[in-house]
């Protein structure tokens, strides 16, 4: 990844063979930090609850809930002060024009 650029990944947590969460999200962030990137944003993406209802029967036998979200991890490599130089603020004022 070039300097002064973003990397964006969507990740969800995973369970090991015993059904325990592995904390994959934290592992993902740590790997990127080890490569010199900084955690810039961690955005929660909601998924449809109806989909979880279809899976709930399987999981509830073990008292585990179905996740209805994922994490969008936004990492940045470089000088944070240069973000506006490379990514200017977008002007959406035209959307309010009639």
C-alpha positions in Angstrom: 0.0 0.0 0.0 1.4 3.4 -1.0 1.9 6.0 1.7 -1.1 8.3 2.5 -3.7 5.8 1.4 -6.6 4.0 3.0 -7.2 0.2 3.1 -10.8 -0.9 3.8 -11.8 -4.4 4.8 -15.1 -5.9 5.9 -14.6 -8.6 8.6 -16.7 -10.6 11.0 -15.8 -12.7 13.9 -15.3 -16.4 13.6 -15.5 -19.3 16.0 -12.9 -22.0 16.6 -13.7 -25.7 16.4 -15.0 -25.6 20.0 -17.4 -22.7 19.2 -15.4 -20.0 21.0 -14.9 -16.7 19.3 -11.3 -16.2 18.0 -11.4 -12.4 18.1 -10.6 -12.3 14.4 -11.4 -8.6 14.2 -8.7 -7.6 16.7 -6.3 -10.0 15.0 -6.9 -8.3 11.7 -6.3 -4.9 13.2 -3.2 -6.0 14.9 -1.8 -7.5 11.6 -2.3 -4.2 9.8 -0.8 -2.2 12.7 2.2 -4.5 12.6 2.6 -3.5 9.0 2.7 0.2 9.8 -1.0 1.1 9.2 -3.2 3.0 11.7 -6.8 2.2 12.7 -8.7 5.1 11.3 -12.3 4.0 11.6 -14.2 0.9 12.7 -17.7 1.0 11.2 -20.5 -1.4 12.2 -22.5 -2.7 9.2 -25.9 -4.1 10.2 -27.1 -7.2 8.4 -30.8 -8.2 8.0 -32.2 -9.7 11.2 -34.4 -12.0 9.2 -31.4 -13.9 8.0 -30.3 -14.5 11.6 -33.7 -15.9 12.5 -33.2 -18.6 9.9 -29.9 -19.6 11.5 -31.0 -19.1 15.1 -32.3 -22.6 15.7 -28.9 -24.2 15.1 -27.1 -21.8 17.3 -29.5 -21.5 20.1 -29.1 -25.2 20.9 -25.7 -24.2 22.3 -27.0 -20.8 23.7 -25.1 -18.8 21.1 -26.6 -15.8 19.4 -26.4 -15.1 15.7 -24.4 -12.0 14.8 -26.3 -9.4 12.8 -23.4 -7.1 12.0 -19.9 -7.0 10.5 -17.1 -4.6 11.0 -15.7 -2.3 8.3 -12.1 -1.7 9.3 -10.6 1.4 7.8 -6.8 1.5 8.1 -4.5 4.3 7.0 -0.9 4.3 6.0 1.1 7.5 6.1 0.8 11.0 7.5 -2.7 11.7 8.9 -2.2 15.4 8.3 -2.0 14.8 4.5 -5.5 13.2 4.2 -7.1 16.4 3.0 -4.4 17.0 0.5 -5.0 13.6 -1.2 -8.7 13.3 -0.4 -10.4 16.7 -0.6 -13.7 17.2 1.1 -16.5 16.3 -1.3 -19.1 19.0 -2.1 -22.6 17.5 -2.1 -24.4 20.9 -2.0 -25.7 20.3 -5.5 -28.0 17.6 -4.0 -30.0 20.3 -2.3 -30.6 22.2 -5.5 -34.1 21.9 -7.1 
